[in-house]
Amino acid sequence: MPHQIARTKLTSARRVVVKIGSRVLVQRNGRPDTRRMAELVDGIAAMRREGREIVVVSSGAIACGLQALGMTRKPQDLPTLQMAAAVGQSRLMAAYDRLFTKKKCRIGQVLLTHDDLEHRRRHLNARHTILKLLEHGVIPIVNENDVVSVDEIKFGDNDTLASRTAMLVEAGLLVLLTTVNAFHTLDAKGRKRKVDFLPAVTADTLSHARGKGSDFSTGGMASKLTSAAEAARMGTAVVIANGRQNGILRKIVAGAHVGTLIATAEAAAGAVLNRRRRWVAFFHHAKGHLTVDDGARDALLRRGKSLLPVGIRGVEGEFTPGDLVDIHDLKGDLLARGLTEYSSVEIRLLKGLQTREIRAKLGTGTPDELIHRDNLVMMDSSENGPPPEPRS
């Protein structure tokens, strides 16, 4: 059975990213659950003794800070959230350091923002640092740098960060720990049905997602499924499981049928992306979007061409050369993402023009393409080549 084969492959995953959500780490009264932390640290240390490389993506800094400051509910204003993050991050790391030291494991703190992963040089520096920590047997503890990361506190979540981290280090397995046993759907009679295995995350799958963020977290099941789909497309198997279940990490890497497994085979079909194109596809916020006609759509999807001005029908947003933009067809479907050679102002002037008309307007020496194929990533995974081999 493909499902059983996929579960068995988890036993050989050598590099594992474990995301621990706030609701796993924090009790209902807002206090950190040190017993739960200790149990999870025990499982991580056990995987480390088996020779696996482990990266932990941990929420909880804001919750720890609120508890230390005597606040019982999550504030809504940004300065107070950032203050809580500043107070709580050191306490969170101190707790991890104390627990991992008992297991003879060393840890290192890695604080990231989306800007760090979007900027190419900082992206590579973050990757090299984490890999160097792993090389020296250190367990990186990754968290968003909430003190300076404005958008992340308001809109982001650590499910996304965990998925990006798994891509960054090319992990074989991503474990998203939450407080439910698995992803569930509803049958025809309205009864909950546990989903043990998802060959792919579809729009229908997301329509069944249940659960939103709590006072101390920002993610929900839909966020986990979306993040899982991205990681799975890049060849990383994903398990969503209950972080409050004793021994959960050992069970997952032993191939036990716990949680929901999102496999790589279907979700990743045709999606071999080198590191740079992965960076283009998943580590940028789009600054705008372009709408293309059917001819340009066919040139991109079927013939592997660059995007030319003649096929542009609409421009939205304000951006400059080098920014990332999304490319949509006339139906509004996302086709691709790419780094533009021209600004939004220039593209509005050039849209619909033939190459010879552009040269007459701008002169020779200017790029013929709005987005060169080398800086273009098709978001329909079937257009990016053969399926990747699952990573170890």
Phi, psi and omega in degrees: 000133179304323181298313181294321178298317180297319178296318181298324181295338179296334182293338182258006178296122184265331179240119188234132172256126180245118177259125180247115184280162181301321183291339175283322187271342188244133177286169182298333179278003178091354181276143176302138180268090185292328178294318179294318177302316181297321180293319179291320176300321178299317179293321178294317179297323178296318177295323178297320179294335177282359179094008179278149173266127186240132170243128179256128170252112189241127167278183172114349183296313180296317180298317178297321180293319179297321179295317180295330181271000178077021180263133185262345178228153181289122179293161179260342182271142187298315181302322180290322176298316181292323175298316180297321178297318180297319179288320188279332184298317180294323179292320178298314180293324178297320179295315178297316182299317180297316183288318181289326178300323178298333179263011180060038177243143177258146179234160175222140181272132176230111178255126185232156168235167175300325178300321180299321183273341178278322179287122191303312183294317179292326174303310180294322178298318179297316178299312182297322180295314180296318179295324178293320175301314180296320179301327181264015175076015181267142177267111177289134173252108187259139173211159172291144177277079187297337182296328182242351188266085187299306184297325183295321179294322185278325189231339188275177175204162184279352171295315177297315179299320180295317178298316179295322179295318178299319176293319183302317184258003180055057181286151175276336183215135172242125178249121177255107183268129181226199182247014173242157187289332183187179170282137180237148169242173177251133177279185184299335180265008178081014180268143179291137177230123179291136176258112182279330188214131175240112177291338178198156174259116183247175176299323178295321177301312182295331180293340179268354185297138180234151173101130177243179177294159179253190177300332186245014178215164181242347184266172176208187182296321179300320177298318180295318180293319178297315179295320179297319181298319180295314180295319181297323178299329180270011174095011179257122174290146183230136173237127172259121187213171183274111180288352178265003176271123181301137177072017187298320182292319177298319181295318182298310183283352173271357179085013180291154181276073177239148179067196177245126178263125172257113188277166181271335192301306181280313184296334184255011186304122175074023190241051174281115176237132174289174187298321182293317181289330173296319177299318178296316188288321194240351187247020180234148165268127179294133180271348179183184174214152181247142173253131183243155179278179185294328178295316178293322178302314180294321179297322179286312188282319189260330188245001175062036184269165170285166179268123181253157181300330185300333183268002184277131177245341180203150179227128176232144180092170178240123183212166182239167178305136182096347178284158177268137176230151173271148180241122182244152173273184184293340177274353180094002179285141178285122180262316191200170172227149180197164178266119188279147176273343185234162176279167177297323179298315181293319182294325177298328178282331188262346187301137179084354183274146172286161182302318181295327179290325178293317179297323178293327182278318187255344184091169179284162179094352176267152182298139174285330186264142169288318176223118179289147182305326181294338180252022186237133178234123177285131181271351166278109190299336182289351182262006187249015177110188183289161182294146180283154171286134176303141182276159177265000000 
